[in-house]
Amino acid sequence: MKTIKAGIIGTGFIGPAHVEAARRLGFVEMVALCEANDDLARTKATALGIPKSYGSIAALLKDKEVEVIHNCTPNHIHFEISKKIMAAGKHVISEKPLAMTTKESRELVKLAKQTGVVNAIDFNYRYYPLVQEARDQVASGKLGDVFHATGSYTQDWLYLATDWNWRLVPQFSGKSRAVADVGSHWCDAIQFITGLKITKVLGDFQTIHKHRMKPKKEVETYSGKLLKPSDYEPVPIHTEDFASVLFQFSNGAHGSFSVSQCFAGRKNRLFYELAGSKKSLVWDQERPNELWIGYREKPNELLIKDPSLLSPVARTYAHYPGGHPEAYPDGLKNFLLRVYSYIAGKEKRPDFSTFQDGHDELAICEAILASSKSKRWESVKY
Ligand SMILES: NC(=O)c1ccc[n+]([C@@H]2O[C@H](COP(=O)([O-])OP(=O)(O)OC[C@H]3O[C@@H](n4cnc5c(N)ncnc54)[C@H](O)[C@@H]3O)[C@@H](O)[C@H]2O)c1
């Protein structure tokens, strides 16, 4: 089979995870890397074993060998970069969020249609075998009617006032932080599993650290633990560390979730509980190989990821036998496998999250942010 040649822009935390996942597919070659400047690009390209390095987007886009580009830069430049990638006629795989506002994301969805390029967004939690199993249990009627959905997304990497990242600056990250950064994953996962749309929201925000200590030099995501007290200066914070959200689904079912980036001990816990008329399902990203299935009339079950026990669809997301756990890097691999299989013409329809899903998430986040200010229920304007 033909090898597809790809390039990547932005290689901080998530960029290298894309490089590794793409390489594991076996038919994708990462031929070019673009970073914020030439020196950084050269250093990163050497470290990741990528032959060509570019210090500007324009230079990368001129490279005729590159057919697909991964946009793994900070949020505020996603829109301009994805626009340029599509204008250059290259396929685009964007990190979330798709853009900073729905005005921008609407334009990207439109441009993707006009240019006809393949467009994808990394809502990677969809691609775990047991998330696919949960979706299948809903779609096949095994869960019954959806009564309600609840859950949370909790982390502790911004727990201390000395923890710093560009996500704390609205100019780079957007007007919402915890909801937009991780709540967006929760909403995408629950909509994907239930097949329902969130139509109304009521949000309440809390900023725990009203001032944080900003390092005087730049730090990559998750690497702030290495700094000394003299390396910091205080700055005011205007985005939420914690949020609680009530919501309604398109079918009238209700739900709620909370997000926190200041929850000691929780590292990256996307957690949902889905109550149906025949059973309930519970899943935790920190224990991704277990799906708890609750019953009223018989003992509950714990389904351990094992391809032989999964539905035919979910089985295609599990690459190792039972007892061989699969987790975060494998979700990303499953996502890219579907995107690149479609680009290669092996799949007839896109079976992955697209720019439209990225737009939908921004619409939900904007409604939650609006509600946190109006203190009223707000409708999601898709
Ligand atoms: N789907 C997920 O699970 C997931 C996880 C983490 C991050 N993300 C998303 O990925 C994006 C990046 O996050 P991160 O944590 O890797 O950030 P990061 O700060 O660790 O890395 C960003 C990289 O982009 C580079 N960059 C900045 N400006 C650039 C420019 N003009 N041209 C080229 N490169 C540039 C930086 O030098 C850095 O290497 C964010 O939008 C974030 O929301 C998604």
PDBQT file of the ligand as one rigid body, heavy atoms in Angstrom, charges set to zero:
ROOT
HETATM    1  N1  LIG A 401      -6.852  15.724  22.556  1.00  0.00    +0.000 N 
HETATM    2  C1  LIG A 401      -6.134  15.730  23.657  1.00  0.00    +0.000 C 
HETATM    3  O1  LIG A 401      -6.233  14.829  24.500  1.00  0.00    +0.000 OA
HETATM    4  C2  LIG A 401      -5.167  16.857  23.913  1.00  0.00    +0.000 A 
HETATM    5  C3  LIG A 401      -4.205  16.751  24.914  1.00  0.00    +0.000 A 
HETATM    6  C4  LIG A 401      -3.297  17.808  25.080  1.00  0.00    +0.000 A 
HETATM    7  C5  LIG A 401      -3.376  18.922  24.273  1.00  0.00    +0.000 A 
HETATM    8  N2  LIG A 401      -4.351  19.016  23.328  1.00  0.00    +0.000 N 
HETATM    9  C6  LIG A 401      -4.434  20.224  22.479  1.00  0.00    +0.000 C 
HETATM   10  O2  LIG A 401      -3.245  20.315  21.704  1.00  0.00    +0.000 OA
HETATM   11  C7  LIG A 401      -2.833  21.653  21.563  1.00  0.00    +0.000 C 
HETATM   12  C8  LIG A 401      -1.383  21.794  22.051  1.00  0.00    +0.000 C 
HETATM   13  O3  LIG A 401      -1.322  21.505  23.412  1.00  0.00    +0.000 OA
HETATM   14  P1  LIG A 401       0.039  21.057  24.137  1.00  0.00    +0.000 P 
HETATM   15  O4  LIG A 401      -0.361  20.650  25.493  1.00  0.00    +0.000 OA
HETATM   16  O5  LIG A 401       0.805  20.110  23.280  1.00  0.00    +0.000 OA
HETATM   17  O6  LIG A 401       0.806  22.478  24.199  1.00  0.00    +0.000 OA
HETATM   18  P2  LIG A 401       2.355  22.746  24.343  1.00  0.00    +0.000 P 
HETATM   19  O7  LIG A 401       2.489  24.148  24.792  1.00  0.00    +0.000 OA
HETATM   20  O8  LIG A 401       3.011  21.663  25.132  1.00  0.00    +0.000 OA
HETATM   21  O9  LIG A 401       2.897  22.635  22.836  1.00  0.00    +0.000 OA
HETATM   22  C9  LIG A 401       2.588  23.581  21.823  1.00  0.00    +0.000 C 
HETATM   23  C10 LIG A 401       3.695  23.552  20.769  1.00  0.00    +0.000 C 
HETATM   24  O10 LIG A 401       3.344  24.441  19.700  1.00  0.00    +0.000 OA
HETATM   25  C11 LIG A 401       4.519  25.168  19.334  1.00  0.00    +0.000 C 
HETATM   26  N3  LIG A 401       4.145  26.434  18.661  1.00  0.00    +0.000 N 
HETATM   27  C12 LIG A 401       3.679  27.573  19.217  1.00  0.00    +0.000 A 
HETATM   28  N4  LIG A 401       3.491  28.520  18.265  1.00  0.00    +0.000 NA
HETATM   29  C13 LIG A 401       3.850  27.951  17.082  1.00  0.00    +0.000 A 
HETATM   30  C14 LIG A 401       3.888  28.417  15.739  1.00  0.00    +0.000 A 
HETATM   31  N5  LIG A 401       3.507  29.668  15.420  1.00  0.00    +0.000 N 
HETATM   32  N6  LIG A 401       4.308  27.574  14.775  1.00  0.00    +0.000 NA
HETATM   33  C15 LIG A 401       4.701  26.313  15.084  1.00  0.00    +0.000 A 
HETATM   34  N7  LIG A 401       4.690  25.810  16.326  1.00  0.00    +0.000 NA
HETATM   35  C16 LIG A 401       4.258  26.624  17.323  1.00  0.00    +0.000 A 
HETATM   36  C17 LIG A 401       5.242  25.376  20.654  1.00  0.00    +0.000 C 
HETATM   37  O11 LIG A 401       6.610  25.721  20.455  1.00  0.00    +0.000 OA
HETATM   38  C18 LIG A 401       5.054  24.025  21.321  1.00  0.00    +0.000 C 
HETATM   39  O12 LIG A 401       6.047  23.098  20.941  1.00  0.00    +0.000 OA
HETATM   40  C19 LIG A 401      -3.831  22.504  22.369  1.00  0.00    +0.000 C 
HETATM   41  O13 LIG A 401      -4.739  23.101  21.494  1.00  0.00    +0.000 OA
HETATM   42  C20 LIG A 401      -4.524  21.510  23.275  1.00  0.00    +0.000 C 
HETATM   43  O14 LIG A 401      -5.872  21.852  23.549  1.00  0.00    +0.000 OA
HETATM   44  C21 LIG A 401      -5.233  18.002  23.143  1.00  0.00    +0.000 A 
ENDROOT
TORSDOF 0
